[in-house]
């Protein structure tokens, strides 16, 4: 028996967000999963497509609903080593949004590029 | 009649179903994720613009604020109400049909 620790396995994780942020709890739950994967030093990617793009829209003030403003947490992801954020261009356009409306630095990519990104992952978790 | 819709038009067809069935002149209140339908510049904006000419369309202010939707940049004809306004609509326009 060796006392040497096994080499850590690092997998490419993709978290796919398709839900708007405040109407359901999905967005907050995915954010917690992302932070857990980051703590295990995994290669974490986060995608925002369809209504998921609303999660990273600027100007959210859910205090009026007496709910936590977790939109600030997206800006803190960088501090946890999560820097690979991707937003789908077509989803923004359908919703009248542009990169300037986003509260966090993210790479805006086409639907075709998003498909390629998804296909390159070891693990994809979607909500 | 007051119709209420709380789902994003991009994810569910509840708003479309409502707009296709509400009587001319009915009141329609958008709240929770349905307030995204009231934004200018979306692929749903033309449908919303048409709706605002046939119905009285309202959006709930606190739900706009929570989602970062600027009440000054809504489709023309959509009016913003607060919780008190929601109650007034129920009292004045009822009965209520909720499109879930």
gemmi code that builds the backbone of each chain (N, CA, C; Angstrom):
import gemmi

chains = {
    "A": [
        ("UNK", (0.843, -1.200, 0.000), (0.000, 0.000, 0.000), (0.874, 1.244, 0.000)),
        ("UNK", (0.607, 2.081, -0.939), (1.356, 3.330, -1.027), (0.625, 4.415, -0.252)),
        ("UNK", (1.407, 5.282, 0.375), (0.789, 6.431, 1.040), (0.575, 7.598, 0.072)),
        ("UNK", (1.072, 7.403, -1.164), (0.928, 8.489, -2.134), (-0.554, 8.672, -2.484)),
        ("UNK", (-1.029, 9.894, -2.461), (-2.417, 10.084, -2.885), (-2.554, 9.815, -4.374)),
        ("UNK", (-3.722, 9.264, -4.738), (-3.970, 9.059, -6.156), (-4.016, 10.402, -6.861)),
        ("UNK", (-3.573, 10.385, -8.102), (-3.669, 11.616, -8.887), (-5.143, 12.011, -8.988)),
        ("UNK", (-5.415, 13.266, -8.702), (-6.809, 13.719, -8.732), (-7.352, 13.631, -10.151)),
        ("UNK", (-8.584, 13.144, -10.249), (-9.234, 13.079, -11.556), (-9.945, 14.407, -11.810)),
        ("UNK", (-9.589, 15.045, -12.887), (-10.252, 16.297, -13.259), (-11.071, 16.067, -14.516)),
        ("UNK", (-12.360, 16.321, -14.399), (-13.241, 16.151, -15.555), (-13.763, 17.501, -16.020)),
        ("UNK", (-14.147, 17.509, -17.287), (-14.765, 18.707, -17.859), (-16.258, 18.668, -17.531)),
        ("UNK", (-16.673, 19.591, -16.662), (-18.080, 19.701, -16.251), (-18.729, 20.882, -16.967)),
        ("UNK", (-19.947, 20.656, -17.444), (-20.732, 21.768, -17.980), (-22.074, 21.838, -17.250)),
        ("UNK", (-22.363, 23.004, -16.715), (-23.669, 23.251, -16.101), (-24.485, 24.105, -17.067)),
        ("UNK", (-25.630, 23.581, -17.496), (-26.453, 24.272, -18.494), (-27.681, 24.881, -17.810)),
        ("UNK", (-27.766, 26.200, -17.829), (-28.894, 26.913, -17.223), (-29.905, 27.306, -18.288)),
        ("UNK", (-31.155, 26.822, -18.120), (-32.209, 27.163, -19.087), (-33.408, 27.846, -18.434)),
        ("UNK", (-33.316, 28.135, -17.125), (-34.478, 28.689, -16.414), (-34.221, 30.133, -15.990)),
        ("UNK", (-35.283, 30.932, -16.047), (-35.213, 32.290, -15.512), (-34.973, 32.219, -13.999)),
        ("UNK", (-34.375, 33.265, -13.419), (-33.818, 33.147, -12.071), (-34.787, 33.137, -10.884)),
        ("UNK", (-35.912, 33.836, -10.919), (-36.662, 34.025, -9.673), (-37.990, 33.275, -9.599)),
        ("UNK", (-38.493, 32.802, -10.744), (-39.785, 32.127, -10.748), (-39.721, 30.719, -10.186)),
        ("UNK", (-38.532, 30.113, -10.254), (-38.321, 28.773, -9.696), (-36.975, 28.777, -8.969)),
        ("UNK", (-36.667, 27.666, -8.293), (-35.443, 27.595, -7.495), (-34.270, 26.994, -8.288)),
        ("UNK", (-34.505, 26.607, -9.536), (-33.469, 25.921, -10.313), (-32.160, 26.700, -10.411)),
        ("UNK", (-32.248, 27.992, -10.714), (-31.037, 28.784, -10.952), (-30.148, 28.801, -9.711)),
        ("UNK", (-30.763, 29.019, -8.554), (-29.999, 29.049, -7.306), (-29.376, 27.688, -7.004)),
        ("UNK", (-30.125, 26.615, -7.273), (-29.617, 25.262, -7.010), (-28.418, 24.935, -7.903)),
        ("UNK", (-28.497, 25.340, -9.180), (-27.370, 25.093, -10.093), (-26.142, 25.864, -9.615)),
        ("UNK", (-26.376, 27.084, -9.170), (-25.256, 27.894, -8.687), (-24.545, 27.181, -7.530)),
        ("UNK", (-25.304, 26.542, -6.666), (-24.689, 25.811, -5.556), (-23.909, 24.599, -6.058)),
        ("UNK", (-24.450, 23.915, -7.083), (-23.721, 22.780, -7.663), (-22.411, 23.236, -8.295)),
        ("UNK", (-22.448, 24.395, -8.936), (-21.242, 24.933, -9.574), (-20.160, 25.176, -8.520)),
        ("UNK", (-20.552, 25.748, -7.396), (-19.578, 26.047, -6.341), (-18.992, 24.767, -5.758)),
        ("UNK", (-19.818, 23.717, -5.652), (-19.328, 22.433, -5.136), (-18.292, 21.837, -6.084)),
        ("UNK", (-18.604, 21.850, -7.387), (-17.652, 21.307, -8.369), (-16.347, 22.090, -8.332)),
        ("UNK", (-16.459, 23.389, -8.149), (-15.255, 24.226, -8.102), (-14.404, 23.861, -6.885)),
        ("UNK", (-15.057, 23.539, -5.773), (-14.305, 23.166, -4.561), (-13.539, 21.869, -4.751)),
        ("UNK", (-14.025, 21.004, -5.650), (-13.326, 19.755, -5.963), (-12.348, 19.937, -7.132)),
        ("UNK", (-12.030, 21.199, -7.429), (-11.024, 21.535, -8.448), (-11.319, 20.905, -9.804)),
        ("UNK", (-12.577, 20.855, -10.163), (-12.941, 20.335, -11.476), (-12.866, 21.457, -12.526)),
        ("UNK", (-12.840, 21.029, -13.799), (-12.773, 21.994, -14.900), (-14.208, 22.425, -15.223)),
        ("UNK", (-14.649, 23.489, -14.551), (-16.061, 23.858, -14.570), (-16.364, 24.885, -15.663)),
        ("UNK", (-17.402, 24.570, -16.440), (-17.921, 25.487, -17.451), (-19.392, 25.740, -17.110)),
        ("UNK", (-19.859, 26.958, -17.320), (-21.255, 27.284, -17.049), (-21.852, 27.941, -18.296)),
        ("UNK", (-22.978, 27.374, -18.757), (-23.639, 27.899, -19.957), (-25.004, 28.476, -19.594)),
        ("UNK", (-25.370, 29.524, -20.312), (-26.672, 30.163, -20.125), (-27.362, 30.197, -21.485)),
        ("UNK", (-28.454, 29.436, -21.609), (-29.201, 29.395, -22.865), (-30.691, 29.555, -22.565)),
        ("UNK", (-31.478, 29.826, -23.610), (-32.927, 30.031, -23.449), (-33.171, 31.024, -22.296)),
        ("UNK", (-34.175, 30.767, -21.434), (-34.451, 31.733, -20.359), (-33.324, 31.802, -19.327)),
        ("UNK", (-32.360, 30.899, -19.385), (-31.206, 30.958, -18.476), (-30.405, 32.245, -18.618)),
        ("UNK", (-30.468, 32.881, -19.793), (-29.703, 34.123, -19.969), (-30.195, 35.210, -19.007)),
        ("UNK", (-31.464, 35.116, -18.590), (-31.988, 36.110, -17.647), (-31.272, 36.044, -16.291)),
        ("UNK", (-30.644, 34.911, -15.984), (-29.931, 34.787, -14.698), (-28.802, 35.799, -14.580)),
        ("UNK", (-28.187, 36.128, -15.731), (-27.032, 37.029, -15.702), (-27.378, 38.405, -16.279)),
        ("UNK", (-28.673, 38.752, -16.231), (-29.074, 40.088, -16.671), (-28.790, 41.098, -15.561)),
        ("UNK", (-28.271, 42.238, -15.969), (-28.001, 43.313, -15.010), (-29.278, 43.832, -14.363)),
        ("UNK", (-29.115, 44.452, -13.188), (-30.180, 45.264, -12.601), (-31.199, 44.509, -11.774)),
        ("UNK", (-30.919, 43.241, -11.436), (-31.895, 42.473, -10.663), (-31.926, 42.968, -9.211)),
        ("UNK", (-33.152, 43.243, -8.724), (-33.324, 43.688, -7.332), (-34.494, 42.936, -6.710)),
        ("UNK", (-34.270, 41.650, -6.376), (-35.375, 40.835, -5.863), (-35.750, 41.132, -4.408)),
        ("UNK", (-35.140, 42.160, -3.826), (-35.485, 42.523, -2.440), (-36.969, 42.793, -2.260)),
        ("UNK", (-37.612, 43.329, -3.305), (-39.042, 43.629, -3.216), (-39.863, 42.358, -3.024)),
        ("UNK", (-39.305, 41.218, -3.433), (-39.991, 39.932, -3.249), (-39.531, 39.252, -1.963)),
        ("UNK", (-38.711, 39.967, -1.190), (-38.113, 39.413, 0.035), (-37.340, 38.140, -0.270)),
        ("UNK", (-36.646, 38.167, -1.424), (-35.814, 37.028, -1.800), (-34.361, 37.463, -1.881)),
        ("UNK", (-33.476, 36.488, -1.712), (-32.041, 36.747, -1.755), (-31.617, 37.159, -3.168)),
        ("UNK", (-30.736, 38.175, -3.250), (-30.224, 38.581, -4.561), (-28.981, 37.770, -4.882)),
        ("UNK", (-29.192, 36.543, -5.416), (-28.033, 35.699, -5.711), (-27.380, 36.071, -7.031)),
        ("UNK", (-27.917, 37.084, -7.743), (-27.270, 37.479, -9.002), (-25.841, 37.966, -8.739)),
        ("UNK", (-25.611, 38.484, -7.534), (-24.247, 38.937, -7.190), (-23.258, 37.770, -7.160)),
        ("UNK", (-23.753, 36.583, -6.876), (-22.865, 35.419, -6.767), (-22.195, 35.090, -8.100)),
        ("UNK", (-22.875, 35.388, -9.220), (-22.257, 35.108, -10.522), (-20.969, 35.902, -10.693)),
        ("UNK", (-20.970, 37.115, -10.121), (-19.777, 37.947, -10.214), (-18.654, 37.411, -9.334)),
        ("UNK", (-19.007, 36.634, -8.313), (-18.009, 36.096, -7.383), (-17.433, 34.764, -7.856)),
        ("UNK", (-17.990, 34.173, -8.892), (-17.538, 32.852, -9.335), (-16.049, 32.851, -9.680)),
        ("UNK", (-15.589, 33.967, -10.247), (-14.181, 34.085, -10.614), (-13.280, 33.785, -9.415)),
        ("UNK", (-13.705, 34.224, -8.237), (-12.933, 33.998, -7.014), (-12.838, 32.530, -6.624)),
        ("UNK", (-13.744, 31.712, -7.179), (-13.715, 30.268, -6.929), (-13.082, 29.518, -8.107)),
        ("UNK", (-12.452, 30.264, -8.998), (-11.797, 29.637, -10.144), (-12.736, 29.271, -11.274)),
        ("UNK", (-13.968, 29.752, -11.203), (-14.934, 29.477, -12.282), (-14.966, 30.692, -13.201)),
        ("UNK", (-14.281, 30.572, -14.313), (-14.159, 31.719, -15.229), (-14.693, 31.418, -16.619)),
        ("UNK", (-15.097, 30.158, -16.830), (-15.543, 29.764, -18.177), (-17.067, 29.854, -18.261)),
        ("UNK", (-17.539, 31.062, -18.526), (-18.973, 31.306, -18.628), (-19.321, 31.580, -20.088)),
        ("UNK", (-20.403, 30.948, -20.556), (-20.790, 31.055, -21.968), (-22.273, 31.411, -22.065)),
        ("UNK", (-22.563, 32.393, -22.897), (-23.954, 32.822, -23.107), (-24.268, 32.686, -24.589)),
        ("UNK", (-25.431, 32.117, -24.895), (-25.781, 31.880, -26.300), (-26.358, 33.138, -26.958)),
        ("UNK", (-25.759, 33.519, -28.070), (-26.168, 34.737, -28.795), (-27.640, 34.710, -29.191)),
        ("UNK", (-28.097, 33.599, -29.769), (-29.484, 33.535, -30.243), (-30.480, 33.735, -29.100)),
        ("UNK", (-30.151, 33.194, -27.928), (-31.055, 33.343, -26.785), (-31.128, 34.804, -26.350)),
        ("UNK", (-29.998, 35.499, -26.390), (-29.998, 36.932, -26.063), (-30.867, 37.695, -27.054)),
        ("UNK", (-30.648, 37.440, -28.338), (-31.337, 38.200, -29.386), (-32.850, 38.034, -29.291)),
        ("UNK", (-33.301, 36.791, -29.082), (-34.749, 36.543, -28.958), (-35.360, 37.375, -27.837)),
        ("UNK", (-34.543, 37.665, -26.828), (-35.042, 38.372, -25.647), (-34.693, 39.857, -25.645)),
        ("UNK", (-34.229, 40.363, -26.783), (-33.919, 41.789, -26.882), (-32.733, 42.205, -26.041)),
        ("UNK", (-31.814, 41.276, -25.759), (-30.664, 41.560, -24.903), (-29.367, 41.521, -25.709)),
        ("UNK", (-28.331, 42.199, -25.180), (-26.998, 42.156, -25.785), (-25.983, 41.880, -24.682)),
        ("UNK", (-24.724, 41.723, -25.092), (-23.664, 41.471, -24.112), (-23.596, 42.586, -23.069)),
        ("UNK", (-23.957, 43.822, -23.468), (-23.930, 44.959, -22.536), (-24.932, 44.789, -21.393)),
        ("UNK", (-25.928, 43.932, -21.575), (-26.934, 43.716, -20.530), (-26.481, 42.700, -19.486)),
        ("UNK", (-25.303, 42.091, -19.688), (-24.860, 41.020, -18.788), (-24.084, 41.581, -17.606)),
        ("UNK", (-24.278, 40.985, -16.424), (-23.661, 41.509, -15.217), (-22.300, 40.883, -14.940)),
        ("UNK", (-21.863, 39.980, -15.796), (-20.630, 39.249, -15.549), (-19.894, 39.071, -16.881)),
        ("UNK", (-18.541, 39.057, -16.861), (-17.841, 38.801, -18.121), (-18.117, 37.372, -18.579)),
        ("UNK", (-18.639, 37.241, -19.778), (-18.948, 35.913, -20.313), (-18.672, 35.931, -21.800)),
        ("UNK", (-18.355, 34.758, -22.320), (-18.128, 34.646, -23.749), (-19.475, 34.404, -24.433)),
        ("UNK", (-19.837, 35.286, -25.357), (-21.082, 35.109, -26.102), (-20.774, 34.288, -27.345)),
        ("UNK", (-21.428, 33.135, -27.468), (-21.146, 32.218, -28.573), (-22.437, 31.841, -29.284)),
        ("UNK", (-22.310, 31.349, -30.499), (-23.487, 30.986, -31.286), (-24.072, 29.656, -30.804)),
        ("UNK", (-25.279, 29.380, -31.254), (-25.929, 28.101, -30.901), (-25.091, 26.924, -31.404)),
        ("UNK", (-24.508, 27.061, -32.596), (-23.673, 25.983, -33.149), (-22.431, 25.771, -32.281)),
        ("UNK", (-21.829, 26.875, -31.829), (-20.656, 26.759, -30.945), (-21.054, 26.148, -29.601)),
        ("UNK", (-22.259, 26.486, -29.128), (-22.739, 25.920, -27.866), (-22.889, 24.404, -28.001)),
        ("UNK", (-23.399, 23.976, -29.140), (-23.562, 22.534, -29.372), (-22.206, 21.831, -29.344)),
        ("UNK", (-21.215, 22.456, -29.945), (-19.865, 21.880, -29.955), (-19.298, 21.822, -28.544)),
        ("UNK", (-19.515, 22.896, -27.789), (-19.038, 22.942, -26.396), (-19.655, 21.796, -25.582)),
        ("UNK", (-20.983, 21.639, -25.726), (-21.681, 20.582, -24.985), (-21.105, 19.210, -25.328)),
        ("UNK", (-20.802, 19.028, -26.601), (-20.330, 17.731, -27.086), (-18.910, 17.420, -26.623)),
        ("UNK", (-18.209, 18.427, -26.073), (-16.811, 18.233, -25.677), (-16.662, 17.916, -24.186)),
        ("UNK", (-17.802, 17.742, -23.477), (-17.750, 17.602, -22.018), (-17.736, 16.148, -21.552)),
        ("UNK", (-17.195, 15.933, -20.348), (-17.296, 14.619, -19.707), (-18.621, 14.484, -18.959)),
        ("UNK", (-19.048, 15.581, -18.324), (-20.270, 15.560, -17.524), (-21.080, 16.811, -17.854)),
        ("UNK", (-22.369, 16.610, -18.142), (-23.254, 17.756, -18.388), (-24.424, 17.672, -17.414)),
        ("UNK", (-24.615, 18.744, -16.636), (-25.737, 18.810, -15.698), (-26.599, 19.998, -16.100)),
        ("UNK", (-27.893, 19.758, -16.228), (-28.762, 20.757, -16.838), (-29.992, 21.011, -15.986)),
        ("UNK", (-30.394, 22.271, -15.929), (-31.631, 22.617, -15.219), (-32.238, 23.864, -15.832)),
    ],
    "B": [
        ("UNK", (-63.521, 40.404, -16.661), (-62.649, 39.244, -16.372), (-61.202, 39.702, -16.256)),
        ("UNK", (-60.515, 39.178, -15.246), (-59.070, 39.411, -15.130), (-58.351, 38.091, -15.384)),
        ("UNK", (-57.433, 38.114, -16.347), (-56.600, 36.944, -16.620), (-55.234, 37.185, -15.998)),
        ("UNK", (-54.695, 36.188, -15.336), (-53.330, 36.322, -14.791), (-52.431, 35.271, -15.439)),
        ("UNK", (-51.197, 35.698, -15.740), (-50.209, 34.811, -16.368), (-48.900, 34.977, -15.612)),
        ("UNK", (-48.259, 33.849, -15.260), (-47.016, 33.949, -14.479), (-45.839, 33.170, -15.078)),
        ("UNK", (-45.953, 32.746, -16.333), (-44.859, 31.973, -16.943), (-44.219, 32.745, -18.095)),
        ("UNK", (-42.933, 32.589, -18.268), (-42.215, 33.208, -19.384), (-42.800, 32.729, -20.703)),
        ("UNK", (-43.028, 33.648, -21.657), (-43.583, 33.236, -22.952), (-42.584, 32.437, -23.783)),
        ("UNK", (-41.322, 32.452, -23.361), (-40.293, 31.725, -24.100), (-40.189, 30.275, -23.627)),
        ("UNK", (-40.775, 30.003, -22.462), (-40.669, 28.656, -21.906), (-41.989, 27.885, -21.955)),
        ("UNK", (-43.090, 28.593, -21.808), (-44.425, 27.958, -21.809), (-45.334, 28.737, -22.746)),
        ("UNK", (-46.445, 28.105, -23.145), (-47.368, 28.807, -24.033), (-48.586, 29.370, -23.299)),
        ("UNK", (-48.473, 29.543, -21.963), (-49.619, 30.011, -21.170), (-50.097, 31.393, -21.630)),
        ("UNK", (-49.159, 32.291, -21.904), (-49.566, 33.638, -22.319), (-50.241, 33.589, -23.691)),
        ("UNK", (-49.658, 32.826, -24.599), (-50.251, 32.684, -25.931), (-51.662, 32.099, -25.823)),
        ("UNK", (-51.804, 31.094, -24.989), (-53.118, 30.467, -24.802), (-54.125, 31.484, -24.267)),
        ("UNK", (-53.657, 32.320, -23.349), (-54.512, 33.366, -22.776), (-54.907, 34.376, -23.848)),
        ("UNK", (-53.913, 34.872, -24.581), (-54.189, 35.910, -25.586), (-55.133, 35.405, -26.664)),
        ("UNK", (-55.085, 34.112, -26.949), (-55.946, 33.543, -27.988), (-57.387, 33.352, -27.523)),
        ("UNK", (-57.629, 33.486, -26.230), (-58.961, 33.183, -25.715), (-59.630, 34.312, -24.942)),
        ("UNK", (-58.857, 35.267, -24.473), (-59.446, 36.342, -23.667), (-60.386, 37.184, -24.535)),
        ("UNK", (-61.455, 37.660, -23.926), (-62.412, 38.501, -24.659), (-61.830, 39.897, -24.840)),
        ("UNK", (-62.201, 40.517, -25.957), (-61.733, 41.871, -26.227), (-62.062, 42.781, -25.043)),
        ("UNK", (-61.076, 43.597, -24.643), (-61.283, 44.507, -23.523), (-60.991, 43.911, -22.158)),
        ("UNK", (-60.686, 42.613, -22.102), (-60.370, 41.975, -20.813), (-59.078, 42.543, -20.245)),
        ("UNK", (-58.899, 42.392, -18.923), (-57.653, 42.797, -18.269), (-56.746, 41.581, -18.151)),
        ("UNK", (-55.460, 41.791, -18.433), (-54.469, 40.709, -18.330), (-53.319, 41.209, -17.475)),
        ("UNK", (-53.040, 40.489, -16.397), (-51.933, 40.878, -15.512), (-50.778, 39.893, -15.680)),
        ("UNK", (-49.611, 40.421, -16.033), (-48.388, 39.616, -16.130), (-47.636, 39.730, -14.817)),
        ("UNK", (-47.315, 38.583, -14.194), (-46.519, 38.637, -12.975), (-45.523, 37.474, -12.972)),
        ("UNK", (-44.642, 37.439, -11.978), (-43.530, 36.474, -11.931), (-42.842, 36.439, -13.308)),
        ("UNK", (-42.512, 35.253, -13.848), (-41.703, 35.203, -15.073), (-42.447, 35.704, -16.315)),
        ("UNK", (-43.753, 35.916, -16.227), (-44.482, 36.446, -17.382), (-44.114, 37.903, -17.662)),
        ("UNK", (-43.532, 38.599, -16.688), (-43.209, 40.018, -16.942), (-42.158, 40.168, -18.048)),
        ("UNK", (-41.363, 39.109, -18.314), (-40.396, 39.200, -19.414), (-41.105, 39.469, -20.741)),
        ("UNK", (-42.379, 39.054, -20.855), (-43.139, 39.259, -22.091), (-43.381, 40.735, -22.368)),
        ("UNK", (-43.304, 41.562, -21.332), (-43.623, 42.983, -21.488), (-42.441, 43.811, -21.967)),
        ("UNK", (-41.253, 43.215, -22.037), (-40.058, 43.957, -22.465), (-40.120, 44.334, -23.940)),
        ("UNK", (-39.613, 45.526, -24.243), (-39.419, 45.921, -25.645), (-38.309, 45.078, -26.267)),
        ("UNK", (-38.389, 44.922, -27.586), (-37.253, 44.381, -28.334), (-37.117, 42.873, -28.334)),
        ("UNK", (-38.074, 42.150, -27.746), (-37.982, 40.692, -27.751), (-38.724, 40.137, -28.965)),
        ("UNK", (-38.548, 38.855, -29.217), (-39.256, 38.233, -30.336), (-40.747, 38.103, -30.031)),
        ("UNK", (-41.145, 38.385, -28.791), (-42.555, 38.330, -28.409), (-43.200, 39.725, -28.426)),
        ("UNK", (-42.395, 40.761, -28.653), (-42.876, 42.141, -28.488), (-44.018, 42.483, -29.449)),
        ("UNK", (-43.966, 41.975, -30.687), (-45.041, 42.285, -31.634), (-46.378, 41.716, -31.156)),
        ("UNK", (-46.327, 40.474, -30.670), (-47.547, 39.852, -30.145), (-48.075, 40.642, -28.951)),
        ("UNK", (-47.153, 41.117, -28.135), (-47.530, 41.881, -26.940), (-48.120, 43.225, -27.331)),
        ("UNK", (-47.543, 43.822, -28.360), (-48.042, 45.114, -28.836), (-49.480, 44.957, -29.328)),
        ("UNK", (-49.735, 43.879, -30.067), (-51.090, 43.601, -30.522), (-52.035, 43.380, -29.353)),
        ("UNK", (-51.535, 42.674, -28.344), (-52.358, 42.387, -27.169), (-52.730, 43.681, -26.440)),
        ("UNK", (-51.773, 44.615, -26.373), (-52.023, 45.856, -25.637), (-53.103, 46.703, -26.320)),
        ("UNK", (-53.350, 46.460, -27.615), (-54.398, 47.219, -28.296), (-55.776, 46.568, -28.126)),
        ("UNK", (-55.790, 45.284, -27.807), (-57.079, 44.581, -27.654), (-57.512, 44.431, -26.199)),
        ("UNK", (-56.522, 44.435, -25.311), (-56.787, 44.188, -23.891), (-56.176, 45.300, -23.034)),
        ("UNK", (-56.557, 45.307, -21.754), (-55.825, 46.139, -20.791), (-54.715, 45.259, -20.228)),
        ("UNK", (-53.468, 45.579, -20.524), (-52.357, 44.725, -20.087), (-51.582, 45.408, -18.969)),
        ("UNK", (-51.374, 44.663, -17.898), (-50.655, 45.172, -16.727), (-49.462, 44.262, -16.424)),
        ("UNK", (-48.409, 44.850, -15.827), (-47.260, 44.068, -15.351), (-46.998, 44.445, -13.904)),
        ("UNK", (-46.655, 43.462, -13.096), (-46.455, 43.700, -11.661), (-45.050, 44.278, -11.407)),
        ("UNK", (-45.020, 45.488, -10.858), (-43.772, 46.240, -10.678), (-42.685, 45.507, -9.907)),
        ("UNK", (-42.987, 44.938, -8.731), (-41.920, 44.261, -7.975), (-41.293, 43.084, -8.741)),
        ("UNK", (-42.083, 42.424, -9.589), (-41.520, 41.325, -10.390), (-40.645, 41.853, -11.523)),
        ("UNK", (-40.986, 43.022, -12.069), (-40.099, 43.662, -13.048), (-38.765, 43.999, -12.383)),
        ("UNK", (-38.846, 44.621, -11.203), (-37.631, 45.064, -10.500), (-36.741, 43.876, -10.148)),
        ("UNK", (-37.342, 42.797, -9.677), (-36.561, 41.620, -9.271), (-35.741, 41.096, -10.435)),
        ("UNK", (-36.316, 41.197, -11.648), (-35.676, 40.622, -12.835), (-34.860, 41.632, -13.624)),
        ("UNK", (-34.751, 42.850, -13.123), (-33.935, 43.855, -13.810), (-34.574, 44.350, -15.089)),
        ("UNK", (-35.910, 44.266, -15.179), (-36.611, 44.767, -16.367), (-37.027, 46.211, -16.102)),
        ("UNK", (-36.535, 47.121, -16.931), (-36.771, 48.553, -16.744), (-38.226, 48.892, -17.084)),
        ("UNK", (-38.996, 49.402, -16.100), (-40.407, 49.727, -16.387), (-40.565, 50.823, -17.431)),
        ("UNK", (-39.480, 51.558, -17.721), (-39.542, 52.589, -18.764), (-39.326, 51.991, -20.152)),
        ("UNK", (-38.981, 50.713, -20.206), (-38.710, 50.084, -21.510), (-39.638, 48.908, -21.763)),
        ("UNK", (-40.921, 49.140, -21.492), (-41.919, 48.103, -21.755), (-42.596, 48.385, -23.096)),
        ("UNK", (-43.212, 47.356, -23.656), (-44.019, 47.506, -24.865), (-45.071, 48.588, -24.610)),
        ("UNK", (-45.263, 49.475, -25.586), (-46.235, 50.564, -25.447), (-47.604, 50.021, -25.056)),
        ("UNK", (-48.222, 50.672, -24.095), (-49.571, 50.300, -23.698), (-49.623, 49.394, -22.481)),
        ("UNK", (-48.468, 48.823, -22.083), (-48.452, 47.980, -20.883), (-48.305, 48.876, -19.659)),
        ("UNK", (-49.208, 48.704, -18.701), (-49.188, 49.537, -17.495), (-48.617, 48.772, -16.313)),
        ("UNK", (-47.876, 49.463, -15.463), (-47.257, 48.836, -14.294), (-48.144, 49.048, -13.076)),
        ("UNK", (-48.367, 47.966, -12.320), (-49.118, 48.078, -11.064), (-48.284, 47.487, -9.923)),
        ("UNK", (-48.563, 47.940, -8.701), (-47.914, 47.349, -7.525), (-48.884, 46.335, -6.898)),
        ("UNK", (-48.522, 45.808, -5.715), (-49.389, 44.788, -5.107), (-50.788, 45.322, -4.833)),
        ("UNK", (-50.867, 46.602, -4.414), (-52.181, 47.214, -4.176), (-52.997, 47.267, -5.460)),
        ("UNK", (-52.288, 47.551, -6.573), (-52.958, 47.590, -7.872), (-53.466, 46.223, -8.284)),
        ("UNK", (-52.708, 45.192, -7.935), (-53.107, 43.797, -8.190), (-54.438, 43.524, -7.477)),
        ("UNK", (-54.496, 43.926, -6.212), (-55.726, 43.710, -5.431), (-56.890, 44.477, -6.045)),
        ("UNK", (-56.627, 45.722, -6.459), (-57.690, 46.531, -7.071), (-58.209, 45.865, -8.351)),
        ("UNK", (-57.289, 45.321, -9.157), (-57.705, 44.662, -10.394), (-58.612, 43.473, -10.100)),
        ("UNK", (-58.246, 42.688, -9.084), (-59.061, 41.528, -8.711), (-60.456, 41.996, -8.287)),
        ("UNK", (-60.463, 43.081, -7.482), (-61.747, 43.568, -6.952), (-62.621, 44.149, -8.071)),
        ("UNK", (-61.990, 44.849, -9.020), (-62.772, 45.578, -10.033), (-63.080, 44.737, -11.271)),
        ("UNK", (-62.167, 43.848, -11.626), (-62.294, 43.151, -12.909), (-62.712, 41.691, -12.770)),
        ("UNK", (-62.724, 41.180, -11.532), (-62.976, 39.762, -11.328), (-64.240, 39.298, -12.014)),
        ("UNK", (-64.464, 38.008, -12.222), (-63.644, 36.909, -11.721), (-62.267, 36.803, -12.391)),
        ("UNK", (-61.404, 35.988, -11.723), (-60.021, 35.838, -12.182), (-59.848, 34.479, -12.855)),
        ("UNK", (-59.205, 34.495, -14.007), (-58.799, 33.231, -14.636), (-57.273, 33.183, -14.638)),
        ("UNK", (-56.724, 32.197, -13.940), (-55.263, 32.068, -13.832), (-54.760, 31.074, -14.870)),
        ("UNK", (-53.865, 31.541, -15.736), (-53.261, 30.677, -16.771), (-51.916, 30.211, -16.254)),
        ("UNK", (-51.862, 28.969, -15.770), (-50.626, 28.482, -15.139), (-49.779, 27.707, -16.136)),
    ],
}
model = gemmi.Model(1)
for chain_id, residues in chains.items():
    chain = gemmi.Chain(chain_id)
    for i, (resn, *xyz) in enumerate(residues, 1):
        res = gemmi.Residue()
        res.name, res.seqid = resn, gemmi.SeqId(i, " ")
        for name, pos in zip(("N", "CA", "C"), xyz):
            atom = gemmi.Atom()
            atom.name, atom.element = name, gemmi.Element(name[0])
            atom.pos, atom.b_iso = gemmi.Position(*pos), 0.0
            res.add_atom(atom)
        chain.add_residue(res)
    model.add_chain(chain)
structure = gemmi.Structure()
structure.add_model(model)
structure.setup_entities()
